[in-house]
Amino acid sequence: MKTIQEPAREIPVLDEVDVLVVGGGPAGYCAAVAAARQGSRTALVERYGCLGGLATGGLVLYMDGIFDRTGRRVMGGLCWESMERLQDVGGLAQDSPTRLHVDSEWLQVVADSMCHDAGVHLWFHAWAAAAYMDEGRVAGAIVETKSGRQAILADICIDATGDGDLAANADAAFDMGYQRIGLNLKVGGVSRDAWRAFNDEEPERARELMRALLDQGGVPMRPATTPHSDMGVYWINILGLDERDGTTDHPADDLHAMFEGKLSAIDVHDLSYAQYELRQRIARSLAFYKENIPGFEDVRLLAIAPQLGVRESRRIRGIVELTSSDVRAERAFADTIGLHGLSFAGGGVINVPYRCLVPEAVDGLLTAGRCVSTDHWTMQALRLIPPAMVTGEAAGVAAALCASEGCQPRDLPYEALAAGLAEADVIVTPAEAVS
């Protein structure tokens, strides 16, 4: 690859804080709020103009994992507080008491308010381009903004980028995972009752039309609930392409196989391809649905998500890797920081250990969200939005305690972290689940 030389330059310091969170998705905004509520001077860097990540900019609105299969609520803390705040402003929809869908626009407002009320320094439209290293530890980040290249210094940093960008730049070891990259949308003018009746009453005709759609490279569309579904407004989750020029079919033999893909979420060529290609396929598919599918005769495109639906990329290697064996055995850990209702296997919960948030060999840094340390199988669950909130809140509390005590995340006594989580009403054992 051809290269150029970039001249050395002095970089102005934009902010100096106790805790810096990079990435304002579900994990990031919860991490920032948690750290600030612990009394830490906290900054949050977000490359887009809103918080919430895939739950807002990505139009992924189903909150999977808050409840286990028996109906017990296994998440508290900031995740549940976010749901309650959304309920108060009409931003939460329910298919049932345990199937919650958020409104993407109201979640932006709620996340903003939670950060503002906690005293978080919000830096929007700021892309963390590099880790700032001091004596071998992460001591901040270099950010690119409309004001130029600047630095934010911090005692402890949290990588909530999803892709593990900050950690990888700091030379943290990682494993790379690949799943389909999707692109969601929101539509109006749909009669879900008519759509369901057609599928129930004419299943063979419905299958025939889906085969025709897939043969044209189309994307299947299942209308999912919003707070405005009584007005025909639904969100649609697009599974995405398995590879370049690939299929959008949904193989049903195995859930993990259904999501497998080859496009890389850290390759600008693949990302650019997916963004363009999926938008074009969505447009063609809407025309097909409007002409052929009952319930979609009056469909109107309201929004295509500005963010791609990335499901997996870098998994930063931690002190502990959470594995499928741990999940299937419902293994409890001495340093559990939260639970996740198991949505796709068994009926229990996933116990998430603090050590999977701590990089195995990099100091000054914690991870949160879908770049924490798991195997590929387990990331299918931990990548979801509510568990990202859980790992984010734990990382925020831990970072604040480390900054206050002057210790590294790997040396933080779990007893101190557990006390902070308990004070925030985080559920850390199945015995605390709410029936």
Secondary structure as UniProt FT lines:
FT   STRAND          13..22
FT   HELIX           26..37
FT   TURN            38..39
FT   STRAND          42..46
FT   HELIX           53..55
FT   TURN            56..58
FT   TURN            64..65
FT   TURN            69..70
FT   HELIX           77..88
FT   TURN            89..90
FT   STRAND          92..96
FT   TURN            97..98
FT   STRAND          99..102
FT   HELIX           104..118
FT   STRAND          121..124
FT   STRAND          127..134
FT   TURN            135..136
FT   STRAND          137..145
FT   TURN            146..147
FT   STRAND          148..159
FT   HELIX           165..169
FT   TURN            170..171
FT   STRAND          174..176
FT   STRAND          181..182
FT   STRAND          185..188
FT   HELIX           192..201
FT   HELIX           203..215
FT   TURN            216..217
FT   STRAND          223..224
FT   TURN            227..228
FT   HELIX           229..231
FT   STRAND          234..236
FT   TURN            244..245
FT   HELIX           255..259
FT   TURN            265..266
FT   HELIX           268..292
FT   TURN            294..295
FT   TURN            297..298
FT   STRAND          300..304
FT   STRAND          314..316
FT   HELIX           324..328
FT   TURN            329..330
FT   TURN            334..335
FT   STRAND          336..341
FT   STRAND          349..353
FT   HELIX           354..357
FT   STRAND          365..367
FT   TURN            370..371
FT   HELIX           376..382
FT   HELIX           385..405
FT   HELIX           409..411
FT   HELIX           414..423
FT   TURN            424..425
FT   HELIX           430..432
//
